């Protein structure tokens, strides 16, 4: 006997809720290390405002003076804070099943109110079908969100400007968070492109300079993530070996690595994380002036954040069945901002 509409909805919803409890990265960590880290460190925002606001200190507005004896001194009213404002963005991914496809999988549905006795075979078919659809729904949504959060937003006017906007190859131009980098030198990340790898030790030396520059300002520490493309990773491995610097090439942690992004290569105690999305972007969206495979990003995750809107992150959706379609639909949606509160604590490098 077939499912009633209510039984079908209830069974499908159970499967969606069951899978929603699982971390979607349990089986795909290797593919999306940047997004995995951003989600792990995400900071939810409360609704009620069009923007996420990051307060940033832009100067000390010092009134420092030397004086002697009865010299008069002056006082000022400090104005040291600016606000970077980021709008929120939406994403959606969904799938539909029409009743012919359900029937082809041994699942039959009647209108509500009709008597039904669902067989065990039908229950198993429903579980298997929904499980596969649900798994690929979340994996697909994360895959595309990961790509989007790497790009600068020019690929889609409805997408949030991502990593390559906040940590830009041209940091002296453009507006980020409503602040014009051309007019505010403090609002520029560190950049060093076209690094020659012809001479042993040159890449390491340029990385050292970028590291110091990204660590110069503020009290949020040094970069804690280094994401690299395959060409940069290979160049760094060769340079580390050529310079015989054991502090740069630290042996593996023992055993077989469970994450393909684990490289066993470190700089300043921070592991270089191979991000396969870098190479994938070259295939999907290239050519780029600077190929992603040749890039490295020094990221301070205290300053670069994914900010989901509370109650709207990976939200399960079940639109009503249209009256003129015998089909059923499911989706996940999200509302989020991608922000920075200190661009000059981050760096992007690339090899020639």
C-alpha positions in Angstrom: 0.0 0.0 0.0 1.2 3.5 -0.6 2.2 6.3 1.7 -0.4 9.0 2.5 0.9 12.5 1.8 1.3 13.1 5.6 3.2 9.9 6.1 5.5 10.7 3.2 6.2 14.2 4.5 6.8 12.9 8.0 9.2 10.2 6.8 11.1 12.5 4.5 11.3 15.1 7.3 12.7 12.6 9.7 15.5 11.7 7.3 16.3 15.4 6.7 16.4 16.1 10.4 18.6 13.1 11.1 21.2 14.1 8.5 21.0 17.7 9.6 22.5 16.7 12.9 25.7 15.5 11.3 28.5 17.8 10.4 28.5 18.0 6.6 32.3 18.0 6.6 32.7 14.6 8.3 33.5 13.0 5.0 34.7 16.0 2.9 37.2 17.8 5.2 40.0 17.2 2.6 38.1 19.1 0.0 37.2 22.3 1.8 39.7 23.2 4.5 39.1 26.9 4.3 35.3 26.7 4.6 35.7 24.1 7.3 37.8 26.5 9.4 35.5 29.4 8.7 32.5 27.3 9.9 34.3 26.0 12.9 35.1 29.6 14.0 31.8 31.3 12.7 30.2 34.0 14.9 26.5 34.3 14.6 24.9 37.7 14.3 21.5 38.8 15.5 19.0 40.0 13.0 17.4 43.4 13.1 20.0 45.4 11.1 20.8 45.5 7.5 24.5 45.3 8.2 27.0 43.5 10.3 29.2 46.2 11.8 32.8 45.7 12.8 34.3 48.5 15.0 37.9 49.2 14.0 40.4 51.5 15.5 42.0 53.7 12.8 44.3 55.9 15.0 45.2 56.9 18.5 44.3 60.5 17.7 47.2 61.5 20.0 47.5 65.0 21.5 51.0 64.4 22.8 53.0 67.5 23.6 56.2 68.5 25.3 55.9 71.3 27.8 58.0 73.1 30.4 57.1 75.2 33.4 53.9 77.2 32.9 53.5 76.4 29.2 49.9 75.9 28.2 48.8 72.5 26.9 45.8 71.6 24.8 43.3 68.8 25.0 41.4 67.2 22.1 38.2 65.1 21.7 39.4 61.8 20.3 37.8 60.3 17.3 39.5 56.9 16.9 36.8 54.5 15.7 35.4 53.8 12.3 32.8 51.2 11.4 33.2 48.6 8.6 29.7 47.5 7.5 28.9 44.3 5.7 25.5 43.4 4.2 24.1 39.9 4.5 23.7 37.5 1.6 21.5 34.5 0.9 22.2 31.1 -0.6 19.9 28.3 -1.6 20.3 24.7 -2.7 17.4 22.4 -3.3 16.1 19.3 -5.0 12.7 18.0 -6.1 11.2 14.5 -6.6 8.3 14.0 -8.9 5.8 11.2 -8.4 7.0 9.3 -11.5 10.5 9.1 -10.0 9.2 8.1 -6.7 7.1 5.4 -8.3 10.2 4.2 -10.2 11.8 3.7 -6.8 8.9 1.8 -5.4 7.4 4.6 -3.5 3.7 5.4 -4.0 1.8 8.3 -2.5 -1.9 8.9 -2.1 -3.8 12.0 -1.2 -4.2 12.8 2.5 -7.0 11.0 4.3 -6.8 7.8 2.4 -6.0 4.6 4.3 -2.6 3.1 3.7 -0.4 0.4 5.1 3.2 1.1 4.1 5.3 -1.9 3.4 8.8 -2.4 4.8 10.2 -2.3 1.3 8.6 1.1 0.7 10.1 2.4 3.9 13.5 1.2 3.0 13.2 2.7 -0.5 12.2 6.1 1.0 15.1 6.1 3.4 17.6 5.2 0.7 16.3 7.7 -1.8 16.0 10.6 0.7 19.4 9.8 2.2 21.2 10.1 -1.1 19.3 13.3 -2.1 19.9 14.8 1.3 23.6 13.9 1.4 24.3 15.4 -2.0 22.2 18.4 -1.2 24.4 19.4 1.8 27.6 18.5 0.0 26.7 20.5 -3.1 25.7 23.5 -1.0 29.0 23.5 0.9 31.0 22.9 -2.3 29.5 25.9 -4.0 29.6 28.1 -0.9 33.3 27.2 -0.5 34.0 28.3 -4.0 32.0 31.5 -3.5 33.9 32.4 -0.3 37.2 32.2 -2.1 36.2 34.5 -4.9 35.9 38.3 -4.8 32.2 38.6 -5.5 32.5 39.7 -9.1 31.3 36.3 -10.4 27.8 36.9 -9.0 26.4 40.3 -7.9 24.3 38.4 -5.2 27.4 36.7 -3.7 29.4 38.0 -0.8 32.9 39.2 -1.6 35.1 36.5 -0.3 38.7 35.8 0.6 40.2 37.3 -2.5 38.3 40.6 -1.8 39.3 40.9 1.8 42.9 39.7 1.2 43.3 41.3 -2.2 46.0 41.1 -4.8 45.4 44.9 -5.3 44.8 46.0 -1.7 45.3 49.7 -2.4 42.1 49.8 -4.5 38.5 49.0 -3.9 36.0 49.4 -1.1 35.7 46.7 1.6 33.1 47.0 4.4 32.3 50.5 3.1 35.8 51.7 3.7 37.8 52.9 0.7 41.3 51.4 0.7 42.6 54.0 -1.7 42.1 56.7 0.9 43.0 54.6 4.0 46.4 53.0 4.1 45.5 51.1 7.3 42.8 49.2 5.4 45.1 47.3 3.1 46.3 43.7 3.4 49.9 42.6 2.8 50.7 41.5 -0.8 53.8 40.0 -2.5 53.3 38.5 -6.0 55.6 37.2 -8.6 58.1 35.8 -6.2 61.1 34.2 -7.9 61.9 30.6 -7.0 65.0 30.5 -9.1 67.4 31.0 -6.1 67.3 28.7 -3.1 66.0 30.5 -0.1 64.3 33.4 -1.9 60.7 32.1 -1.4 61.3 31.6 2.3 62.8 35.0 2.7 59.8 36.7 1.0 57.5 34.7 3.2 59.4 35.9 6.2 58.9 39.5 5.2 55.2 39.1 4.6 54.8 37.3 7.9 56.5 40.2 9.8 54.3 42.7 8.0 51.1 40.8 8.8 52.1 40.6 12.4 53.1 44.2 12.9 49.8 45.8 13.9 47.3 45.0 16.6 47.1 42.5 19.4 45.4 39.6 17.6 48.6 37.7 17.2 50.1 36.3 14.0 48.4 34.5 11.1 47.2 31.1 12.3 46.3 29.6 8.9 48.3 29.3 5.7 46.3 28.1 2.7 48.2 27.3 -0.4 47.7 26.1 -4.0 49.6 23.0 -5.3 52.2 25.0 -7.2 53.1 27.2 -4.2 53.2 24.1 -2.0 55.6 22.3 -4.3 57.8 25.4 -4.5 57.9 25.8 -0.8 58.8 22.1 -0.2 61.7 22.4 -2.6 62.9 25.7 -1.1 62.7 24.3 2.4 64.7 21.3 1.4 67.2 23.3 -0.5 67.9 25.6 2.4 68.1 22.6 4.8 66.1 24.5 7.4 64.6 21.8 9.7 62.4 24.4 11.3 60.5 24.8 8.0 60.0 21.1 7.2 58.7 19.3 10.2 58.2 15.5 10.0 54.6 14.1 10.0 52.8 13.4 13.2 53.1 9.7 12.8 50.7 7.2 11.1 48.8 7.9 7.9 47.3 11.3 7.4 43.5 11.3 7.5 43.2 14.7 5.8 44.6 15.2 2.3 45.1 18.9 3.2 47.7 17.8 5.8 51.1 18.5 4.2 53.7 18.1 7.0 55.2 21.4 5.9 55.3 24.3 8.4 56.3 27.9 8.4 56.7 29.7 11.8 55.0 26.7 13.4 51.9 27.0 11.2 51.2 24.2 8.8 50.8 24.9 5.1 47.3 23.7 4.3 46.8 22.5 0.7 43.4 23.8 -0.4 42.2 21.8 -3.4 39.7 24.5 -4.2 42.5 26.8 -5.2 43.4 24.5 -8.2 39.7 23.9 -8.9 39.0 27.7 -9.2 41.6 27.9 -12.0 39.7 25.3 -13.9 36.2 26.7 -13.3 36.7 30.4 -13.4 40.2 31.0 -14.9 42.3 32.2 -16.3 43.3 34.6 -13.5 46.1 37.2 -13.7 47.6 35.3 -10.8 46.6 31.6 -10.9 45.2 30.3 -7.6 47.5 27.3 -7.7 50.5 29.7 -7.3 49.0 31.6 -4.3 49.4 31.4 -0.5 47.2 33.2 2.0 48.4 34.0 5.5 45.1 34.3 7.4 44.5 35.5 10.9 41.2 33.9 11.7 40.5 36.4 14.5 40.2 39.0 11.8 38.4 37.2 9.0 35.0 35.7 9.9 32.0 34.0 8.6 28.9 35.7 10.3 25.7 33.7 9.8 22.4 35.2 10.8 21.2 33.4 13.9 18.5 30.9 13.1 19.2 31.0 9.3 22.3 28.9 8.9 21.8 25.7 6.8 18.1 26.1 7.5 15.9 23.2 6.3 13.1 24.2 4.0 10.1 22.3 2.7 8.1 24.4 0.2 4.5 23.5 -0.3 3.8 21.3 -3.4 2.6 23.5 -6.2 -1.1 22.9 -7.1 -0.1 22.3 -10.8 2.8 19.9 -10.2 2.8 16.4 -8.7 6.3 16.9 -7.2 7.8 17.5 -3.8 10.7 19.9 -3.0 13.3 20.3 -0.3 16.0 22.9 0.3 18.6 24.4 2.5 19.1 28.1 2.8 21.5 30.4 4.6 21.9 34.1 5.4 25.4 35.2 6.1 28.0 37.9 6.0 31.7 37.5 5.4 33.7 40.2 7.3 37.1 41.4 8.4 38.0 43.8 11.2 41.7 44.1 10.3 42.9 43.6 6.7 46.6 44.5 7.5 46.8 41.3 9.7 46.6 39.1 6.6 48.7 38.6 3.5 48.6 37.0 0.1 51.7 35.8 -1.8 52.3 34.2 -5.1 55.2 32.6 -7.0 56.2 33.7 -10.5 
